[in-house]
Amino acid sequence: MPTYEVSMLLRVMPKTEIVSTLKRTANTIFSTGGIIRKIDSLGLKKMPYKTSAHSLVHKEANYFVIYFDAPPSKIVDLDEAFSRDVDIVRRRIYKQDYEPPGACTLADEIKPPAYRSEVQKMMEIAEKTKKKFNYNTGLDYYPFQK
């Protein structure tokens, strides 16, 4: 299952209500077959501009980010469920591009950078993308060289 993150702005409310909203959100993710990896609270902040949601105007919000794994076919259902929740002012679901780190050995780390395979691959890519200057003057020399 791919990893997603949902960034949510919750309306200003007491901590007990925030906890119950997060539990509802977690249960929604669990009911679609998802697994929660991490929940980050970014705190109460002013919003960049006034936002109206569920017939209320909001100037501040509690910012949360939830990292979870879920089947791709269920993301639309999750977004729809979050849109119906009156405590969520804004929400956005993003897919994370995660590549597991490759195997690393001490012998590879001890090598000077020029001899490491990752650096050699980067150098090959850089050589391919270099543009050679084409003078297009019809002369066989560069006329502006001193």
VEXNU-200802 format. One record per residue: x negated, y negated, z negated of N, C-alpha, C in turn; residue number from 1. Coordinates in Angstrom, 1 decimal. Each point is the difference from the previous one (the first is absolute). Layout:
! VEXNU-200802
+--------+--------+--------+--------+--------+--------+--------+--------+--------+-----+
|   n.xx |   n.yy |   n.zz |  ca.xx |  ca.yy |  ca.zz |   c.xx |   c.yy |   c.zz |   k |
+--------+--------+--------+--------+--------+--------+--------+--------+--------+-----+
|      X |      Y |      Z |      X |      Y |      Z |      X |      Y |      Z | NUM |
...
+--------+--------+--------+--------+--------+--------+--------+--------+--------+-----+
This chain:
! VEXNU-200802
+--------+--------+--------+--------+--------+--------+--------+--------+--------+-----+
|   n.xx |   n.yy |   n.zz |  ca.xx |  ca.yy |  ca.zz |   c.xx |   c.yy |   c.zz |   k |
+--------+--------+--------+--------+--------+--------+--------+--------+--------+-----+
|   -0.8 |    1.2 |    0.0 |    0.8 |   -1.2 |    0.0 |   -0.9 |   -1.2 |    0.0 |   1 |
|    0.4 |   -1.0 |    0.8 |   -0.8 |   -1.3 |    0.0 |    0.2 |   -0.8 |   -1.2 |   2 |
|   -1.0 |   -0.8 |   -0.3 |    0.1 |   -0.9 |   -1.2 |    0.6 |   -1.3 |    0.4 |   3 |
|    1.0 |   -0.5 |   -0.7 |    0.6 |   -1.3 |    0.2 |   -0.2 |   -0.9 |   -1.2 |   4 |
|    0.2 |   -1.3 |    0.2 |    0.1 |   -0.9 |   -1.2 |    1.2 |   -0.9 |    0.2 |   5 |
|    0.8 |   -0.2 |   -1.0 |    1.1 |   -0.9 |    0.0 |   -0.3 |   -1.2 |   -0.9 |   6 |
|    0.0 |   -1.2 |    0.6 |   -0.2 |   -1.2 |   -0.8 |    1.4 |   -0.5 |   -0.3 |   7 |
|    0.3 |   -0.2 |   -1.3 |    1.3 |   -0.5 |   -0.4 |   -0.1 |   -1.2 |   -0.9 |   8 |
|    1.0 |   -0.9 |    0.2 |    0.2 |   -1.1 |   -0.8 |    1.3 |    0.2 |   -0.7 |   9 |
|   -0.1 |    0.1 |   -1.4 |    1.1 |    0.2 |   -0.8 |    0.5 |   -1.3 |   -0.6 |  10 |
|    1.2 |   -0.2 |   -0.2 |    0.5 |   -1.3 |   -0.6 |   -0.5 |   -0.1 |   -1.4 |  11 |
|    0.0 |   -1.2 |   -0.5 |   -0.4 |   -0.3 |   -1.4 |    1.0 |    0.6 |   -1.0 |  12 |
|   -0.5 |    0.9 |   -0.8 |    0.9 |    0.7 |   -1.0 |   -0.9 |    0.5 |   -1.1 |  13 |
|    0.6 |    0.4 |   -1.2 |   -0.7 |    0.6 |   -1.1 |   -0.7 |    1.3 |    0.4 |  14 |
|   -1.1 |    0.3 |   -0.8 |   -0.8 |    1.2 |    0.3 |    0.8 |    1.3 |    0.0 |  15 |
|    1.0 |    0.1 |   -0.8 |    0.8 |    1.2 |    0.0 |    0.8 |    0.2 |    1.3 |  16 |
|    0.5 |   -1.1 |    0.5 |    0.7 |    0.1 |    1.3 |   -1.0 |    0.3 |    1.2 |  17 |
|   -1.2 |   -0.6 |   -0.1 |   -1.1 |    0.3 |    1.0 |   -0.3 |    1.5 |   -0.1 |  18 |
|   -0.1 |    0.6 |   -1.2 |   -0.3 |    1.4 |   -0.1 |    1.1 |    0.8 |    0.6 |  19 |
|    1.2 |   -0.3 |   -0.2 |    1.1 |    0.7 |    0.5 |    0.1 |   -0.1 |    1.6 |  20 |
|   -0.4 |   -1.2 |    0.5 |    0.0 |   -0.2 |    1.5 |   -1.1 |    0.9 |    0.6 |  21 |
|   -1.2 |    0.0 |   -0.7 |   -1.1 |    0.8 |    0.5 |    0.3 |    1.5 |   -0.1 |  22 |
|    0.8 |    0.4 |   -1.0 |    0.4 |    1.4 |   -0.1 |    0.9 |    0.4 |    1.1 |  23 |
|    1.0 |   -0.9 |    0.3 |    0.9 |    0.2 |    1.1 |   -0.8 |    0.2 |    1.3 |  24 |
|   -0.9 |   -0.9 |    0.2 |   -0.9 |    0.0 |    1.2 |   -0.7 |    1.3 |    0.1 |  25 |
|   -0.6 |    0.4 |   -1.1 |   -0.8 |    1.3 |    0.0 |    0.9 |    1.2 |    0.3 |  26 |
|    1.2 |    0.0 |   -0.6 |    0.9 |    1.1 |    0.2 |    0.5 |    0.0 |    1.5 |  27 |
|    0.1 |   -1.1 |    0.6 |    0.4 |   -0.1 |    1.4 |   -1.1 |    0.7 |    0.8 |  28 |
|   -1.3 |   -0.3 |   -0.3 |   -1.1 |    0.5 |    0.7 |   -0.1 |    1.5 |   -0.2 |  29 |
|    0.2 |    0.5 |   -1.2 |    0.0 |    1.4 |   -0.4 |    1.1 |    0.8 |    0.8 |  30 |
|    1.2 |   -0.7 |    0.1 |    1.1 |    0.7 |    0.6 |   -0.2 |    0.2 |    1.5 |  31 |
|   -0.8 |   -0.8 |    0.6 |   -0.3 |    0.2 |    1.4 |   -1.2 |    1.0 |    0.3 |  32 |
|   -0.5 |    0.5 |   -1.1 |   -1.1 |    1.0 |    0.1 |   -1.4 |   -0.7 |   -0.1 |  33 |
|    0.0 |   -1.2 |   -0.5 |   -1.3 |   -0.7 |   -0.1 |   -0.7 |    0.2 |   -1.3 |  34 |
|   -1.3 |   -0.4 |    0.0 |   -0.8 |    0.2 |   -1.2 |   -0.6 |   -1.4 |   -0.3 |  35 |
|    0.1 |   -0.5 |   -1.2 |   -0.6 |   -1.3 |   -0.3 |   -1.4 |    0.1 |   -0.4 |  36 |
|   -0.9 |   -0.7 |    0.6 |   -1.4 |    0.0 |   -0.4 |   -0.4 |   -1.0 |   -1.0 |  37 |
|    0.5 |   -1.2 |    0.1 |   -0.4 |   -1.1 |   -0.9 |    1.1 |   -1.1 |    0.1 |  38 |
|    0.2 |   -0.7 |   -1.2 |    0.8 |   -1.2 |    0.0 |   -0.8 |   -1.1 |   -0.6 |  39 |
|   -0.1 |   -1.1 |    0.8 |   -0.8 |   -1.2 |   -0.5 |    1.0 |   -1.1 |   -0.3 |  40 |
|   -0.2 |   -0.7 |   -1.1 |    0.8 |   -1.2 |   -0.3 |   -0.9 |   -1.2 |    0.2 |  41 |
|    0.4 |   -0.9 |    0.9 |   -0.8 |   -1.2 |    0.2 |    0.5 |   -1.2 |   -0.8 |  42 |
|    1.0 |    0.2 |   -0.8 |    0.5 |   -1.0 |   -0.9 |    1.1 |   -0.9 |    0.5 |  43 |
|    0.4 |   -0.9 |   -0.8 |    1.0 |   -1.0 |    0.4 |   -0.7 |   -1.2 |    0.7 |  44 |
|    0.5 |   -0.3 |    1.2 |   -0.7 |   -1.1 |    0.7 |    1.1 |   -0.8 |    0.7 |  45 |
|   -0.3 |   -1.2 |    0.3 |    0.9 |   -0.8 |    0.8 |   -0.1 |    0.5 |    1.5 |  46 |
|    1.1 |   -0.1 |    0.6 |    0.1 |    0.4 |    1.4 |   -0.4 |   -1.1 |    0.9 |  47 |
|   -0.6 |    0.3 |    1.2 |   -0.4 |   -1.1 |    0.8 |    1.1 |   -1.0 |    0.5 |  48 |
|    1.2 |    0.5 |    0.0 |    1.1 |   -0.8 |    0.4 |    1.3 |    0.6 |   -0.7 |  49 |
|    1.0 |   -0.8 |    0.0 |    1.3 |    0.5 |   -0.6 |    0.5 |    1.1 |    0.9 |  50 |
|    0.5 |    1.0 |   -0.6 |    0.5 |    1.2 |    0.7 |    1.4 |    0.3 |   -0.5 |  51 |
|    0.9 |    0.3 |    0.8 |    1.4 |    0.4 |   -0.4 |    0.1 |    1.5 |    0.3 |  52 |
|    0.5 |    0.7 |   -1.0 |    0.2 |    1.4 |    0.2 |    1.2 |    0.4 |   -0.9 |  53 |
|    1.0 |    0.7 |    0.5 |    1.1 |    0.5 |   -0.7 |    0.8 |   -1.2 |   -0.6 |  54 |
|    0.1 |   -1.1 |    0.8 |    0.8 |   -1.2 |   -0.3 |   -0.6 |   -0.8 |   -1.2 |  55 |
|   -1.3 |    0.2 |   -0.3 |   -0.7 |   -0.8 |   -1.0 |   -1.3 |   -0.6 |    0.6 |  56 |
|   -0.4 |   -1.2 |   -0.5 |   -1.2 |   -0.6 |    0.5 |   -1.1 |    0.3 |   -1.1 |  57 |
|   -1.1 |    0.4 |    0.5 |   -1.1 |    0.4 |   -0.9 |   -1.3 |   -0.9 |    0.4 |  58 |
|   -0.6 |   -0.5 |   -1.1 |   -1.2 |   -0.8 |    0.1 |   -1.2 |    0.7 |   -0.6 |  59 |
|    0.2 |    1.0 |   -0.9 |   -1.0 |    0.8 |   -0.6 |    0.4 |    1.5 |    0.1 |  60 |
|   -1.0 |    0.8 |    0.0 |    0.3 |    1.5 |    0.1 |   -1.1 |    0.8 |   -0.7 |  61 |
|    0.3 |    1.2 |   -0.4 |   -1.0 |    0.9 |   -0.5 |   -0.5 |    0.8 |    1.2 |  62 |
|   -1.3 |    0.0 |    0.2 |   -0.6 |    0.7 |    1.1 |   -0.5 |    1.4 |   -0.4 |  63 |
|    0.4 |    1.0 |    0.8 |   -0.4 |    1.4 |   -0.2 |   -0.4 |    0.6 |    1.3 |  64 |
|   -1.0 |    0.9 |   -0.1 |   -0.4 |    0.8 |    1.1 |    0.0 |    1.5 |   -0.4 |  65 |
|    0.7 |    0.8 |    0.8 |    0.1 |    1.4 |   -0.3 |   -0.6 |    0.8 |    1.1 |  66 |
|   -1.0 |    0.9 |   -0.3 |   -0.6 |    0.8 |    1.0 |    0.6 |    1.4 |   -0.1 |  67 |
|    0.4 |    0.5 |    1.1 |    0.7 |    1.3 |    0.0 |   -0.2 |    0.8 |    1.3 |  68 |
|    0.2 |    1.3 |   -0.1 |    0.0 |    0.8 |    1.2 |    1.5 |    0.4 |    0.2 |  69 |
|    0.4 |    0.0 |    1.3 |    1.4 |    0.4 |    0.3 |    0.0 |    0.5 |    1.5 |  70 |
|    1.0 |    0.8 |    0.3 |    0.2 |    0.4 |    1.4 |    0.3 |   -1.2 |    0.9 |  71 |
|   -0.6 |   -0.1 |    1.1 |    0.3 |   -1.2 |    0.9 |    1.5 |   -0.2 |    0.4 |  72 |
|    0.7 |    1.1 |    0.0 |    1.4 |   -0.1 |    0.4 |    0.9 |   -0.6 |   -1.1 |  73 |
|   -0.5 |   -0.1 |   -1.2 |    0.8 |   -0.5 |   -1.1 |   -0.3 |   -1.5 |   -0.3 |  74 |
|   -0.9 |   -0.6 |    0.7 |   -0.4 |   -1.4 |   -0.3 |    1.2 |   -0.9 |    0.3 |  75 |
|    0.7 |    0.2 |    1.0 |    1.2 |   -0.8 |    0.3 |    1.0 |    0.1 |   -1.1 |  76 |
|    0.2 |    1.2 |   -0.5 |    0.9 |    0.2 |   -1.1 |   -0.4 |   -0.8 |   -1.2 |  77 |
|   -1.3 |    0.1 |   -0.3 |   -0.5 |   -0.7 |   -1.2 |    0.2 |   -1.5 |    0.2 |  78 |
|   -0.3 |   -0.6 |    1.1 |    0.1 |   -1.4 |    0.3 |    1.5 |   -0.4 |   -0.2 |  79 |
|    0.9 |    0.8 |    0.5 |    1.4 |   -0.3 |   -0.1 |    0.4 |    0.0 |   -1.5 |  80 |
|   -0.5 |    1.0 |   -0.7 |    0.4 |    0.1 |   -1.5 |   -0.6 |   -1.2 |   -0.7 |  81 |
|   -1.2 |   -0.4 |    0.3 |   -0.6 |   -1.2 |   -0.7 |    0.8 |   -1.3 |    0.4 |  82 |
|    0.5 |   -0.1 |    1.2 |    0.7 |   -1.2 |    0.4 |    1.3 |   -0.1 |   -0.8 |  83 |
|    0.6 |    1.1 |   -0.4 |    1.3 |   -0.1 |   -0.7 |   -0.2 |   -0.3 |   -1.5 |  84 |
|   -1.2 |    0.1 |   -0.5 |   -0.3 |   -0.2 |   -1.5 |    0.1 |   -1.5 |   -0.2 |  85 |
|    0.8 |   -0.5 |   -0.9 |    0.2 |   -1.4 |   -0.3 |   -1.2 |   -0.6 |   -0.7 |  86 |
|   -0.8 |    0.8 |   -0.7 |   -1.1 |   -0.5 |   -0.8 |   -1.3 |   -0.2 |    0.9 |  87 |
|    0.0 |    0.5 |    1.2 |   -1.1 |   -0.1 |    0.9 |    0.3 |   -1.2 |    0.9 |  88 |
|   -0.9 |   -1.1 |   -0.1 |    0.2 |   -1.2 |    0.8 |   -0.6 |    0.3 |    1.4 |  89 |
|   -1.2 |    0.5 |    0.1 |   -0.6 |    0.3 |    1.3 |   -0.7 |    1.3 |   -0.1 |  90 |
|   -0.1 |    0.7 |    1.1 |   -0.8 |    1.3 |    0.0 |   -0.5 |    0.2 |    1.4 |  91 |
|   -1.2 |    0.6 |    0.1 |   -0.6 |    0.3 |    1.3 |   -0.8 |    1.3 |   -0.2 |  92 |
|    0.2 |    1.0 |    0.9 |   -0.7 |    1.2 |    0.0 |   -1.0 |    0.1 |    1.1 |  93 |
|   -1.3 |    0.3 |   -0.4 |   -1.1 |    0.0 |    0.9 |   -0.6 |    1.4 |   -0.1 |  94 |
|   -0.5 |    0.5 |    1.2 |   -0.7 |    1.2 |    0.0 |   -1.5 |   -0.3 |   -0.2 |  95 |
|   -0.6 |    0.8 |   -0.9 |   -1.4 |   -0.2 |   -0.3 |   -0.9 |    0.9 |    1.0 |  96 |
|   -1.0 |   -0.6 |    0.5 |   -1.0 |    0.7 |    0.8 |   -1.0 |    0.5 |   -0.9 |  97 |
|    0.0 |    1.3 |   -0.3 |   -0.9 |    0.6 |   -1.0 |   -0.7 |    1.1 |    0.7 |  98 |
|   -1.3 |   -0.1 |    0.0 |   -0.9 |    1.1 |    0.5 |   -0.8 |    0.5 |   -1.2 |  99 |
|    0.1 |    1.3 |   -0.2 |   -0.8 |    0.6 |   -1.1 |   -1.5 |   -0.2 |    0.2 | 100 |
|   -0.7 |   -0.4 |   -1.0 |   -1.5 |   -0.2 |    0.2 |   -0.6 |    1.3 |    0.4 | 101 |
|   -1.1 |   -0.1 |    0.9 |   -0.7 |    1.2 |    0.4 |   -0.9 |    0.5 |   -1.0 | 102 |
|   -0.5 |    1.2 |    0.2 |   -1.0 |    0.5 |   -1.0 |   -1.3 |   -0.7 |    0.0 | 103 |
|   -0.5 |   -0.3 |   -1.1 |   -1.2 |   -0.8 |   -0.1 |   -1.0 |    0.8 |   -0.9 | 104 |
|   -1.2 |    0.0 |    0.4 |   -1.0 |    0.7 |   -0.7 |   -1.1 |   -1.0 |   -0.4 | 105 |
|   -0.8 |    0.4 |   -1.0 |   -1.0 |   -0.9 |   -0.5 |   -1.1 |   -0.2 |    1.1 | 106 |
|   -0.2 |    1.1 |    0.8 |   -1.0 |   -0.1 |    1.0 |    0.3 |   -1.1 |    1.1 | 107 |
|    1.3 |   -0.1 |    0.3 |    0.5 |   -1.1 |    0.9 |   -0.1 |   -1.4 |   -0.6 | 108 |
|    0.2 |   -0.1 |   -1.3 |   -0.1 |   -1.3 |   -0.6 |   -1.4 |   -0.5 |   -0.2 | 109 |
|   -0.9 |    0.9 |   -0.1 |   -1.4 |   -0.4 |   -0.2 |   -0.7 |   -0.5 |    1.3 | 110 |
|    0.6 |    0.5 |    1.1 |   -0.6 |   -0.5 |    1.3 |    0.1 |   -1.5 |    0.2 | 111 |
|   -1.0 |   -0.6 |    0.7 |    0.1 |   -1.4 |    0.3 |    1.2 |   -0.2 |    0.9 | 112 |
|    0.6 |   -1.2 |    0.0 |    1.2 |   -0.3 |    0.7 |   -0.1 |    0.4 |    1.5 | 113 |
|   -1.1 |   -0.3 |    0.6 |   -0.2 |    0.3 |    1.5 |    0.2 |    1.5 |    0.3 | 114 |
|   -0.3 |    0.9 |   -0.9 |    0.1 |    1.4 |    0.2 |    1.3 |    0.6 |   -0.4 | 115 |
|    0.9 |   -0.7 |   -0.6 |    1.3 |    0.5 |   -0.4 |    0.9 |    0.2 |    1.2 | 116 |
|    0.8 |    1.0 |    0.0 |    0.9 |    0.3 |    1.1 |    1.0 |   -1.1 |    0.2 | 117 |
|    0.6 |   -0.5 |   -1.1 |    1.0 |   -1.0 |    0.1 |   -0.6 |   -1.3 |    0.7 | 118 |
|   -1.2 |   -0.4 |   -0.4 |   -0.6 |   -1.2 |    0.5 |   -0.3 |    0.3 |    1.5 | 119 |
|   -0.5 |    1.2 |    0.4 |   -0.3 |    0.2 |    1.4 |    1.3 |    0.0 |    0.8 | 120 |
|    1.1 |    0.5 |   -0.5 |    1.3 |   -0.1 |    0.7 |    0.4 |   -1.5 |    0.2 | 121 |
|   -0.2 |   -0.8 |   -1.0 |    0.4 |   -1.4 |    0.1 |   -0.9 |   -0.7 |    1.0 | 122 |
|   -1.3 |    0.4 |    0.1 |   -0.9 |   -0.6 |    1.0 |    0.4 |    0.4 |    1.4 | 123 |
|    0.5 |    1.2 |    0.2 |    0.4 |    0.4 |    1.3 |    1.2 |   -0.8 |    0.4 | 124 |
|    1.0 |   -0.2 |   -0.9 |    1.2 |   -0.8 |    0.3 |   -0.4 |   -1.4 |    0.3 | 125 |
|   -1.0 |   -0.6 |   -0.7 |   -0.4 |   -1.3 |    0.3 |   -0.7 |   -0.2 |    1.3 | 126 |
|   -0.8 |    1.0 |    0.4 |   -0.6 |    0.0 |    1.4 |    1.0 |    0.1 |    1.1 | 127 |
|    1.1 |    0.7 |   -0.3 |    1.0 |    0.1 |    1.1 |    0.8 |   -1.3 |    0.1 | 128 |
|    0.1 |   -0.7 |   -1.0 |    0.8 |   -1.3 |    0.0 |   -0.8 |   -1.2 |    0.4 | 129 |
|   -1.3 |    0.1 |    0.1 |   -0.8 |   -1.1 |    0.3 |    0.2 |   -0.4 |    1.5 | 130 |
|    0.1 |   -1.3 |    0.2 |    0.2 |   -0.5 |    1.4 |   -1.3 |   -0.5 |    0.5 | 131 |
|   -0.3 |    0.4 |    1.2 |   -1.3 |   -0.5 |    0.6 |    0.4 |   -1.3 |    0.8 | 132 |
|   -0.8 |   -1.0 |   -0.2 |    0.2 |   -1.3 |    0.7 |   -0.2 |    0.2 |    1.5 | 133 |
|    1.0 |   -0.5 |    0.7 |   -0.1 |    0.0 |    1.5 |    0.0 |   -1.4 |    0.4 | 134 |
|   -1.1 |   -0.4 |    0.7 |   -0.2 |   -1.4 |    0.3 |    0.9 |   -0.5 |    1.1 | 135 |
|    0.4 |    0.8 |    1.0 |    0.8 |   -0.4 |    1.1 |   -0.4 |   -1.2 |    0.7 | 136 |
|   -1.3 |   -0.2 |    0.1 |   -0.5 |   -1.2 |    0.7 |   -0.5 |    0.3 |    1.4 | 137 |
|   -0.2 |    1.2 |    0.3 |   -0.5 |    0.4 |    1.3 |   -1.6 |   -0.1 |    0.0 | 138 |
|   -0.5 |   -0.5 |   -1.0 |   -1.5 |   -0.1 |   -0.1 |   -0.5 |    1.2 |   -0.7 | 139 |
|   -1.3 |    0.3 |    0.2 |   -0.6 |    1.2 |   -0.6 |   -0.7 |   -0.4 |   -1.2 | 140 |
|    0.2 |   -1.2 |   -0.6 |   -0.6 |   -0.4 |   -1.2 |    0.9 |   -1.0 |   -0.7 | 141 |
|   -0.3 |   -0.2 |   -1.3 |    0.9 |   -0.9 |   -0.8 |   -0.6 |   -1.4 |    0.1 | 142 |
|    0.8 |   -0.9 |    0.6 |   -0.6 |   -1.4 |    0.3 |   -0.2 |   -0.9 |   -1.2 | 143 |
|    0.7 |    0.3 |   -1.1 |   -0.1 |   -0.9 |   -1.2 |   -1.0 |    0.4 |   -1.0 | 144 |
|   -0.8 |    1.0 |    0.3 |   -1.1 |    0.4 |   -0.9 |   -1.2 |   -0.9 |    0.1 | 145 |
|   -0.6 |   -0.3 |   -1.1 |   -1.1 |   -0.9 |    0.0 |   -1.3 |    0.7 |    0.2 | 146 |
+--------+--------+--------+--------+--------+--------+--------+--------+--------+-----+
